[in-house]
């Protein structure tokens, strides 16, 4: 039964309309991200203690593998359009089982680095097909919006719970702990197989694409609006990522009072704000255009960067307030980016569009390196002036994008 068009996006009636495949994808997103963060933050500890690598070498390994896997994720999005989402998701989960099991037993540095790269792939490969299959399964646009918002919520919840689970389970710096993630991926694989093989469960009908990767890239290159928005999203991710890297480095080098407590509090404020406020903010702004919501999120991001410039290092609550403002911007901005991509993508190219949009992760990968260089050469306030200016530039990119051409998909 379809709902009235006036029914709110945030509605239990809409949740009840989610088919089984959407529920398994949402639950899997939580478990995949949660188990990933239960062990991944401690990877640098293993690289240092077991292999004696320097901080720069460790950073190079993690950044390089993350960026390469992100680029491969773009190609996999096209594969999911051509050969079906189901097969790609099953291969992705099997790769997770294999790669994390290898991480648990690898004893030489070359093998360990190779398995690190393999272990970055499942998270990148899962992203675009899972979002696309969710959109395929929900023809109603508001149902799709709620599902994509729920996916972002559960992904963040998994990222928040994962490290706590890792500490609670004692998975802090022990190489064998990667087997925990491997087992979690095996559970996701089994659940996916059960749902997809069941004759009692309706499967989403996917319109397969006839375009190979080169042809799809030719279409994306013609979509000037999408390219500009993707560039803006890379810049936004780059700015946001400094919270987890450069801000912490700046406070550490400046000998901020109660440093450990402050960093932990900022992480908690960020996670709780996003988890608690995402749906209330969606309810509050559901009648606003998606672009308007994103613009508001960018403005809050800009305010947080300006606050980082002027907050004294010893103003404990000032840093928490700035983090809170940034986190509200995140709760508004990033979920709506997914909605925006869903609205722009033609049905037969959803995987490719979500895959290409995943290039925003390059911003996450570049932030620690750029932030470290600027901190060493110019200092923290200069870095945050730069990120503030970049934030304003993303608003300009969005305004320019609205005037750019798109392909004729017919």
Secondary structure as UniProt FT lines:
FT   TURN            5..6
FT   HELIX           12..16
FT   HELIX           20..39
FT   HELIX           40..42
FT   HELIX           43..51
FT   HELIX           55..83
FT   HELIX           85..105
FT   HELIX           109..137
FT   HELIX           141..168
FT   TURN            169..170
FT   HELIX           175..177
FT   HELIX           178..197
FT   TURN            199..200
FT   HELIX           213..222
FT   HELIX           224..241
FT   TURN            242..245
FT   HELIX           246..253
FT   TURN            254..255
FT   TURN            257..258
FT   HELIX           259..285
FT   TURN            286..287
FT   HELIX           290..310
FT   TURN            313..314
FT   HELIX           316..344
FT   HELIX           347..349
FT   HELIX           350..357
FT   HELIX           358..360
FT   HELIX           361..377
FT   HELIX           380..401
FT   TURN            402..403
//
